[in-house]
Amino acid sequence: SLHPTPTDQCSLWLNSATVAALPVKCSRHNTPSRCHSLTKLVKNCLAGGQEYIVIVCERENVFASGLAVARALPLYSAKSNSSNGLRKVTVEFLVIEDEQIAQLNEEELQCLRAAADGVRLAAKIVDMPCSEMNVHHFVKEIEDVAKELNVSVQIISGDDLAAKGMGGIHGVGRAATSPPAMAILSHVVPNSTETIAWVGKGIVFDTGGLCIKAKTGMCGMKRDCGGAAGVLGAFKTAVKLGFSQTLHAILCLADNAVGPDAQRPDDIVYMYSGRSVEINNTDAEGRLVLGDGVAYAVKDLGCTTIVDMATLTGAQGIATGKYHASILTNNENLETTCWKVGRSCGDLVHPVPFSPEMHSSEFSSAVADMKNSVADRSNAQVSCAGLFIMSHLGPDFLGSWLHIDMAAPAYSGERATGYGVALLTALFGDRSHNSLLRLVGPPGQTRNNGSNMEEDIADGPKRIKLT
């Protein structure tokens, strides 16, 4: 008798229980799990203490639905009466298969627990203010993950960045009291056939630098580390569940602060790729740190598949909205796969134009190889920002590159969403030993064989119902 338009709920047992229905309508660019509506319903019903959530869904929607609940239960709170430590929420799934109720096995439950922890870790880092989550604190979080997973971690920080030639990261963060850093987590699998890098933008606070933001535009800039937070949560999840290939997480961390040592417009910085960049906007800093990150993935780690993720442009929210991240890639089939996996896992994406021959001229400089911000802000800003990063892969890079701009989906209201954990783990789900990640992962092969993988995707096993 419920009439979900978009949702509907009915209170029972003196308001101590609620039955709710998710939306009936689901367009082709939405997720069949309706997980965004589920998060809102759970938030509205939570009261604190010991609570129980029962979700009735099909098996292919279990992953997205479970993480929807995790997003409704953030870890960070600075309220004096916070009761997070006393709260216990039990989530039960009734899985419908052929009109029968099935149970989740221990492997699937393990996946949900690990992914939920990853989402909440990413959201916690983004929710915390820079006074509690500066570069030093972020590095500590990274080292804790490395210790838990028993993987190697390398930290390059401060003037060592400049000495190594990483002028992008060093220039952005050199004015801050907590020096910039690049942290590299490495899950190395002997005899693996792929070397994959996830590169995250970790600007712990973005004042805009000397091109300073207005007071209203600066509030919320603690969220500019959302890409690195998502990469860290995804790396922790993927490795914990068993990742069959060599995987590196490169986290590019800096505080874009104002001070005597801040980089200035007209400065020229020398990137790790070897390219020189004329600074014409100190508030276009994310692409500078990511440029060094992707160059490191190619030059030092020999990665053939590179994904960078960032809260990169305010234009992203205008282009694809607050639910869909923008994606840009040199591989058409990876673009299609990412869009499908986004619907499956609940971290929605939508492609923006990939036309480097048309847009690269936006960065033309008379005195350097390029500028760091576009000449025409009305000409495909989201695409151009991604193309700046791609240019630092180098002309000889023949692998697959994917850029995810998730500036708007990184938060909802005043809370972080932990966006990116589900997307990255599911996008590479076919490299996982976990059956639930393989279920929500690519329906065919996304291995890097250049740009033509249509036959692999067309003929691969169809594991996801995408009606």
N, C-alpha and C positions, 0 to 999 in steps of 0.2 A: 504493500500500500504506500510505500515511500515514492515520492515524485522528485527525483534529483534534477533540479534546474538552477545551477549546475549540480549542487549536492542537496541532500535532505537528511535529517536526522530526527530521531524520536527518543525522548528520555523515558527510562523505565525505572522501576524499583526506587521510587522517591528520589529520582535524579541521580541515583548511584550507579546507573548503567545507561549506556546510550547505544542505540542501533543506528548506523549511518549508511547511506548509499552514495557511491561515487557517481560522477557524471555518466550519462548514457552516451552522449555525443563525444566522438573522438576523431578529429580530422587527421589527414595523412601526415601532418607535421607535428602532431602530438604523440605522446607515448601511450600505447595501449594500456599501460598500468595505471594511468591517471594519477601518478604518484604526487604531483604537485598539489592536487586537491586533497590527497590523503594526508599530507603533512599538515595542511590547514585544519583538517578535521581533528587530527590527533592533538594539535596545539589547543584547539578550542575545548577539548574534553579533559585534558590533564588537570588534575587538582593537587597532586603531590602525594607523598607517602607511597604505599604499595598499590600498584595499579596493574591491570591486565588489559592487553590489547589482543583481540582475535581478528585475524585477517582471512577472509575467504577469497581465494583467487586461483588462477591457473598457475602451473609450475613456471612457465616462462615469465610470469610477472612477480615471482617471489623476490628476486634480487632487488628490483627497483622498489618494491613495496617495503621491504625490510629497511632499506636505506632511507626511505621517506620518513619512517618512524625515527631513525637515528637523527635526522635533521631537526626534528621537533624537540630533541633533548640535548641542548648544548651543554658543554662542560664548563665554560667559563662564566663566572659571576663574581662581581665585586660588591654585591649587596651584603650589608651587615647581617641580614636575616636569611641569607641563602641556605636552603636545605637540600642542596644537591647530594650531599653525602648520605642523607637519610632516605633518599628516593630509591625505590626498586621497581622497575617496570619489566614485566614479563610479557613477551610477545609470542603468540601461538599462531601457527598457520594451519588452516584447513585447505588442503590442496585438492582441487577438483580435477579429476582425470576420468574421461568417459563417464561422466555423471556419478562417479564414485569418489569418496574421500580417501586421499592417499596421505602418507606421512613423509616428512623430510628425513633423509638419512643423516648420519653424523657428519659426513663430508660436506653436505649442503649447509648444515647448521654451522660448521666451522667457517665456511665461506662467509656467511652472514655476520658472524661475530667479528671476524677479521675486517671485513669491509666496513661494518658499522664503526669499529674502533678507528679505522682510517679516516672516515668522514668526520667523526667527532674531533679527532686530532687536528685535521686541517681547519675545521671551523673554529676550534679553540685558538689556534695561532692567529687566525685572521681577526677574531673578536678581541684579542688582547691589545691594549694600547701600547704605543712604542715605549712608554716608560717601563713596561713589563715584558715587552717582546721586541727588544732592539736586536741588532745583528748578533751581539754576544749571546743573548738568550736564545735566538733562533739556532745558532750553532750548537748550543747545549742540547736543544731538542733533537737535532740531527745526530749528535753523538750518542744520545740515549737510544735512538732507533738503531744505529749501527751496532751498539752493544747488545741490544735485544735480539737482533737478527744474526749476530756474529758475522758481519760483513765488514770489509775495509772501508775506511773513510779518510779522505785527504782534505785538509783545509789550507787554502792559500789566502792570506789576508794582508791588509794594510799595504805597506810599501813593497811587499813581495809581489803583489799584483802588478805594480808598475815595473818592477825589475823583470818580470816575466813577459812584459809587453801587453798586458791587459789594461790598456788605457781607458776602455769603456767603463768597466766596473770601477776602477780606481778613480776616475774623474768624477763620476756621479757621487761617490760616497766619501771623498777625501776630506770634506769639511765637517763631517760628523764626529762627535766624541767617541762613538763606537765605530771602529774602522770597517770598511767594506770587506767582503770575503766571498770566495767561491768555495763551496763545499761539494765534494764528489763522493757519493756512495756507490760502491761497486759490488754487484752480485755476479761473480765470475763462475761460469760453468765450463769445465774442461770439454774440449772438442765440440763446443756449440757451433752452430752454423750461422748464427746471427750475432751482431753486436749492436745493441739498441741503446739509445740515449733519450731520457726524458729531461728536458731543460726547463727550469722554472724561474720566473721573475719574482724576486723577493725584496721589493722596496718596502722596508718596514714602516717608513712614513715618507710621504711625498709632499713637500712644501711647494714643489714646482721649481725649487732652486732660485736663482736670481730672477728668473722669469716667474715671479712668485704668484701663487694662486690667490684669488679673492678669499675673504674670510669664510664665505658660504661654501666655496668650492673646496676648501681645505678640510672641512669636517668630513670624517669618514675615510681619510687617506691612510689610516692604519690598515685598510683593506688592500693596499697595493701590493701586498705580499701573497695574494690569493693563489697565484700560479705556483709559486714555490711550495706553499702549504699543501696544495692539491697534489703536487708531484711527490712530496714527502709521504703523505698519507697513502697515495697509490703505490709507491715503492714498497712501503711497509706491508701493505696488503698483498701485493703480488708475490713478494719473496716469501712471506709467511705461508702462502698457499701453494708454493712450489712453482717456480718459474724455470722453464726448460732451457732458456737462452741466456746469454750474458747481457745483463741490464745495468746501466749506469743512471743515476739520478744526479744531475748537475744543478745546484741551487745557487743562483746569482744574487747575493745579498748586499744591500746598501741602504743607507739612510740619506735621502736626497735633501740634505740640510742646507741652510744658509749660514755663511760665515766668511771670514777673511780668505779662507782657502777654497771657497766654492768655485767651480768652473764657471766661466763667463761666456756669454754670447761672443762669437768671433774666435774663441779658442779653437785650436785644432788638436784633436786627440788621435792617437795611433792605436788602432784596434789589434787584437791578437791575430786577426786574419791577415794583417799586413796593410790593410786599407786605412787611409787617413780620412777623418770626418771633421768637417767644419761645423761647430755648434751654432745653430741659429735659433734654438729653443731649448733651454735647460729643462723644460717640463716635458720634453720628449726623451726621457731618460731610460725608460724600460727597454727600448730597442737597443740602446748602447750596451747595457749589461747582458742582454740575451745574445747580441752579436758576438761578444767574447765567449759566451757559453757554448754556442753552436760551433764556433771555430775550434774550441778546445775539444769538443766531441769528435770532430773530424781529424784534427791534426795529432792529438795526443792519444785518443782512444780508438781511432779507426772505425767509428760507428758508420753503419750503412743505412740505418733507419733512425731518424731524428725527429722527435716531437718536442716542440716548445709550447709552453702554456703560460699565459700572462693576462693580468688585468691591464691591457695595453692601451686602449683608446676609449675615450668617452663616446666616440662615434659608433662603437660597437653596439651600444644599447639603442641607438637610433637606427642602425642598419638592420639588426636582427632581433632586437628586443631584450627583455629582461629574463626570458626563459631559455632562449637559444643562444649559445655561444656562436661566434663566427669562426669558420674554418677556412684555411687557405693552404693549398698543397700543390706540389709539382707532379702529383700522381692522381689521375682522374679516378682510378678505381679505389684508391685509398680514400678519396673524398666520398665516394658512394658508400663504401663500407662504414666509414665513420658516421655518416648520417643514419644508416640503418642501426648500427650499434647504439647510437645515442638514443634512438627510440626504444630500443630493447632495455637499456640500463637506466633510463630516466634522465640522464644528463644530455639534454637536447642540443643539437648543433644545426647550423645551416651554412652552406658555402657562400663565399663572396667571390667576385671575379678574380681569376688568376690570369693576368695579362702583363707580365713584366716588360714586354716590348713597348707597351703603351704607357705604363705608369712610372717606370724607373727614372725618366727624365725629371720627375718632380724633385729629385734629390740633387740635381746638377749644381756643382760648385765651381767657381772660377779659380779657386786656390787650393782645393783639396779634391780627393777622389769623389767625395759626396758630402752633402749636408745631412743633418740628422732629422730635419722636419720638412714637410712638403711645401712647395711654393704655392699651391692652390689647395686650400683646406676643403674645398667643395668637390674635389676630384677623388672619390674612392679612398677616403682616409684609412679605412680598416685594411683594405688590400695593400695600400702603399706602406703602411707601418710593418706589415708582415714581410713585404718584399725587401725592406731594409735589412731585416734579420736574415733572410735567405741569401742576400748578397755576400754575407760573411761566411757562407759555407765554402766559397771558393769556386772557380770555374770548372774545376776537375771533379767536383762531387757528382757522382752518378747514382746515388742512392735515393731513398724516399724521404721527403721532408713534409711535415705537417705542422701548421701553426694554428693554435687555438687561442682566440681572444675571448676571454670570459669575464670581462669587466663588469657587466650587469648581472649575469647569473651567479656571481660570486657571493651575492648577499640578497636577502629578502627583508625589507623593512630595515631594522637596525641589527639584524643578526646575519652571521655568515652561514652559508649553505653547505660548505665542504665540497663545492663543485669541483669536478675533475677526477676525484678518486674513483667513482663508478665508471666514468668514461675511459680513463686510461687502462684500468684493470680489465674492463670488458673488451676494449678495442684489441688488446693483446691476449684475450682469453684463450685463443687457440694455442698459445704457448704455455698455458697453465696446466698443472696436473689436476686441478680441481674441476669436477664435473659441472658444477653450477656456473662457474666462470666460462667454461666451454659452451654451455647452453646459451648464455647471453652474448657470447663472443661472435666473431665474424662467421657468417654462414659459409664462407669459402676461404681460400688462402689469401693472406695479405702479406706474404713473404715478399721481400724486395728482389724483383727480377727486372728492374728498370720500371718503365711506366706502363707496359702493356700486360695487364693481368686479367683481361676480360674473360678468357677461357677458364682460368682457375676459379673465378667467382661464379661464372655461369654453371660450371660443372661440379662445383664443390658440394659437399653434403649440406642440406638445408636444415639447420638446427633451430631456426627461430621462426615462429609464426608471426608474420608481419602483414596481416590482412588490413 
